[in-house]
Amino acid sequence: MYDIITFGSATRDAFFFSADFKIIRNKNFLTGKALAMNLGAKIEIDDVVFTTGGGGTNTAVSFSKLGFKVAYAGQVGDDISGQHILEELKQNNVNISFAITDKKQKTAYSVILSSKDWGRTILVYRGASSYIDSKKINWSKLKSKWFYISSLNGNFDLLEKIFEHAEKNKIKIAFNPGSRELENSKIKPLLRMTNILILNQEEASNLTQINFKKTAAILKKLDNFTLGITVMTQGDKGLEAICDGKMYRAGTLGEKGVEKTGAGDAFGAGFTSGMILKNDIFYAIRLGSANATSVIRIIGAKNGLLDKKDLNNFKKVEVKKRRS
């Protein structure tokens, strides 16, 4: 019996840093900004770092470091990147018996282009992580107290089977869906079986069809969607959460860091760990925030994750109950 089994992507990450990457304002882009460089030129790279990432493996390593018995269920390609990812999981005491090696698809890959003022653009190749065949998973041995599910890139056949298995075996679920899951109407019944739901504010606004700025209304609607707690992250502003009609708000620890890739996964794993350990939303928010802050101090989604020894010794963000 595992404490937690994580589901989600496994990627090889390459970080490229350059002062020649410029951020320009342009209304033609969705965010109103673009990362730009001279077309046809050779761009000088100041630093390059290779690590591993992906929501499934990032959270698996985080849970393991915090003292839980963890397994990872996901898929990599039959290549050097896939081998490296699985070896790293083993080195971090994550069981990989549910990890699948696909001989047809390549391991997922991300290229993170970062400018000197912390702006970034991520190029994503989804690869093997997007082609998991649920029939290849040994469901009879998938025994755990919790499942942590990050984005499966819209693989609803797998997602529904995970929830079905969890319900049948009384396994609790923490769910951090991606955009491909959220845009599918099939997600609503699954949210009713979710114990911890983690979304960013834009995702929460789109899911509820409520104005982005009306956070209290968004939270109240999400509270009706789910079985337990909903956390809505707000980037540099912190987060808001709701549980049984009670709302909470927290800022950040105020550290800018050096690279923010993996911060969301670190928060999700930290928050879920806090609820499992103490069933205390104040502690969970503080642990999640501290874990995310620790990750952004070092390049790489798994570097800087808090360890078990840090559970009672970390800088605590202020958490307040908020009125509607």
Secondary structure, DSSP 8 states (H G I E B T S, - for coil): -EEEEEES--EEEEEEE-TT-EEEE-TTSTTSEEEE--TTS----SEEEEEEE-HHHHHHHHHHHTT--EEEE-EEESSHHHHHHHHHHHHTTEE-TT-EEESSS--EEEEEEE-TTS-EEEEEE-GGGG---GGGS-GGG--EEEEEE---TT-HHHHHHHHHHHHHTT-EEEE---HHHHTSTTHHHHHTT-SEEEEEHHHHHHHHT--TT-HHHHHHHHHHHSSSEEEEE-GGG-EEEEETTEEEEE-------S--TTHHHHHHHHHHHHHHHH--HHHHHHHHHHHHHHHTTSSSSSTT---GGGTTSS----EEEE--
